[in-house]
Structure formats: C-alpha cells, structure tokens
Amino acid sequence: MKTYPVYLKGDLTITEKTFVVKNPATGEGFARMSSVDRPVVTQAIQDAHEAFHGWRHLSGKGRGEMLHKIASELHRRREEIARLITLENGKPLTQSQGEVAMATDHLRWFAEEARRAYGRVIPHQVDEKRHLILKTPIGVVGAISPWNFPLVLAVRKVAPALAAGCTVILKPASRTPLCASVFAECVNAAGLPAAVFQLIAGSAAEIGQEFLDNPLCRKISFTGSTEVGKKLIEGAAKQVKPLSLELGGHAPVLVFEDADLSDAVEGTLAAKFRNTGQSCIAANRIYVQRSIYEPFLKAFVERTRALKVGDGLDPEVQIGPLIDEEAMVKALEHVQDAVRGGARLLCGGNRLERAGFFFEPTVLADVPKGGLCMYEETFAPVAPVCAFEKEAQAIEQANHSAYGLSAYAFTRDLGRMFRLAESLEAGMIGINDGVPTATQAPFGGVKQSGWGRELGSEGLDAFLDTKHVSIGI
Ligand code: NAP
C-alpha cells in the first residue's frame, strides 16, 4: 500500500505514523497517509512565519508566476489526480476531472488577482494630511478543508492566500488527504520557497487547537460543517483570531409554473445529484408550484430512475458511493423519517446490496414540513419535493432555514427573477441554473452557512488586512 507524504518546510516527508485511506466504492483501505503530531504543527507555523517575510515582499506578479507554475503542474498530472479523487472520495470520474479543471482555473485566476491587491488614495479632510489605504497580507494562514470536494476546496483557500502574500498550512480531511498530498508535490515541482505552503495531516482536534492557540497563526480559513465552525468561533474568541467560514447549507429549489419544465428538471437534477448529493450547495428541498407538481414529479422521477449508480471509475456512472457508513445511516434515517411522516416514496430509498456505500437515487413527494430532511443536510442522493401555491409562500418556505448558502429558482418571469434574487436569503442564487459556481464570482453563505466569501475578487480580500496610513505633509 502506497504511503503519501506530508509537506514540511519544502520536504515531501513520509512520517512514521500513518493512517489508512479507504475507497468508499469498496469500503477497503487502498493507501496510507502520513500523519503528524501537534509539535510538528507548532514547528510548521514557526517555519511559515519565517517564510512570510520573503514571500510577502515578492511582487504580486512574482507570486502570480509561481501560482501559474502550480496550475501547469496540476494540469499536467490531471488524469492521475482525478483518478485519485475518485478513489478516495468516490465521485464519478468525469466530476473528478471537472474538479481538477476548476482547481486549475482557481489557481490561474488568483495568479492574476495577485497583481490586483489594490489600495486607494482617499480625498483628505484637512490640507495638511494625505490618506492612503493599503492592503497587506495577514500572515500565516491555517487552512482546513472537507472531504466532499477534496482538491478544489483546498485550492480555494491556498491559491488566494498565496496570491495575497500569506504563507499557508493546509490540513485536508482525513478521509480524503491524498489529492492534497499530490497537490503538495505540484507545489514542490513549481519551486515555491520552503514553508510558503505546507501540508499536514493528523488529528483534527489537535491541529485545529494549535491553529487557534498559536499567536503566529493569524487567520483560519475553514470549510466544513456548521458544528465544527461553531467550535472554531468559540476557540477563536480567546485571541480574537479572524476566521473565514464556509459551512453547511440546505438549499431550496423553487420551480414556478412559467418555467421551462425540462430545463427545470435537468437543473434540479444537477443541483441535487452532483457529487452524489454530497455538496454544500446541493438542493435539499424542492418546492414546485401546484399546477405543474405532478408533471414535474413524473419527469423528475423518470430522470432520477435512469441515473447510473456504481463505482466512479466506470465512465458511465453518474452516482457514486456515499463517503462512509455514517452517511448511509443518515440517508436511511432521513428517508424513513419522511415516509413515517406521510411522504410518498416515488423511487429509491434503499441501500444497494453490494460492497461499499451505495444508496439508490431517491425521490420523496409531499414531505412534511417537520421532516428531518427538510431542515438537516441529508448529504445523499435524496430529493424531497413539496407543492406550493403562490410566490410569497414559496419564498417564505425557502427562507425557513437556519442555513443560507445557496438557493435555486426556475422561472421565465423577469420581474419574479428580481424579486427572488432580492428576497431569497442565500449567498448564491441560481436562476435557471443548477450549477451556479464560477471562479470569478464570490462563493459563500449567510446565516449559519458561514462568514466571508471565497473566489471572485472578494476571495483575495479574505487574506488581506486593510490599513489606513495618514501622512502629514
Ligand atoms: P467536518 O466534519 O466539519 O470536517 C471538515 C474539516 O474540519 C475536516 O478537515 C476535519 O478533519 C476538520 N475538523 C473536524 N473537527 C475539527 C475540529 N475540532 N477543529 C478543527 N478542524 C476540525 O465537515 P465534513 O463532514 O468534512 O464536510 C461536510 C460539511 O462541510 C457539510 O456540512 C457541508 O455542507 C460543508 N461544506 C461547506 C462548503 C461551503 O463552501 N460552504 C463546501 C463544502 C462542504 P477530519 O477529516 O480529520 O475530521
């Protein structure tokens, strides 16, 4: 079994302590990842702090050129990395290929943004003074990423942090650390100075605590569950440590009677079943206007039934396995709870009898408001559908959630598009679009879905301090 390295101060290091990484399509271990203890994390932060001075003083253009080199290396190794994502995460290979392409695009975007950390000169209040606004890099960043998009969500932090002039230590999810290890190899091949980027793996609680407690770590950028996000908020209070938080979601989809039905079905299918339903922006609640409720359900169920489930390495497969047994238990519980509450099970609902963690793509109709799946993230290919009568009711139901990451609507009415865009409580809204993410647009949520934005020009800001310099003349 191959052991993958961490990356410390410019060295790809295989440690004595390792842990097994499993393939969710088989449930079997297929590789090992190196693992470090807390003192190594302390040292990595110290090394990143020392490397910060040199890195921040490189020009934006110089840092951008380094990011372009990493992007080229990632692109060169794209097939190998995509395969590795499918092995450790389970997602269909075409989606892994898409993930690598998007990560490469993020690197190239932030390579260019590195030159655009603009400050400004503001008009003075008294003639004896002039005022500059400068943007300066925050310092050492601790980045923590989840398993569901193991490469792209790590790069979404690392690329802007490096572009801004920060040094970064990445801790990937323990279920999917391997593509991060290969990413570290790409950084190494690109020739970044030692300790500008480092990769660690190990106990999340220990690493997270060191990021929180160590005053040299100036910022934590976290993507993961709201539950862990709240723990980080508590821990960060001691040093008032800045946090960027990309947390859970519970996206509503609103399908109006004026929508193009087939576009609405395809868009909802993409929003629901991409990454086997294990996406923070996955459709969790689908509200369809009463007059088209049954035709929508008929078409949606037909398309859902046709989705091919299996090992993501099979090029025909559209739905891979869930990440683990815990995810399987949750999916079953959500379906059973909805059915107990009176929902109609229109297709799926069962675990597939084979190795790994395969769950049938599932559609539930008439799901009661209080059903578990109507307020908890299911993180599985389970689509709960309900009917609504009027636009106002649909908006009210859509906003009835602690989360506010993304929302979707299908309509051809321009006025309604604006009303929805303004009133839906979500950081990202897809109108006639089931996959609204774009490198150049800000990504993030409101309410309990988090703080701050990644991507777009906002993405760089998360790693910059704003300084006012007042000059007497
Ligand atoms: P998670 O359990 O919160 O884990 C995310 C990361 O945090 C992992 O690297 C994990 O490490 C680490 N972690 C766990 N406990 C920690 C602690 N006490 N201190 C510091 N770090 C800790 O979430 P997940 O199950 O991997 O991911 C699914 C969740 O992420 C869902 O809620 C999803 O909606 C959310 N998500 C949000 C976005 C977004 O952009 N808003 C994107 C993707 C996913 P270990 O793996 O070692 O436990």
Residues whose N, C-alpha, C, O or C-beta is under 5 A from the ligand:
A	BS01	NAP	I144 S145 P146 W147 K171 P172 A173 S174 R175 G202 A204 A205 G208 T223 G224 S225 T226 V228 E246 L247 G248 G249 S279 C280 S449
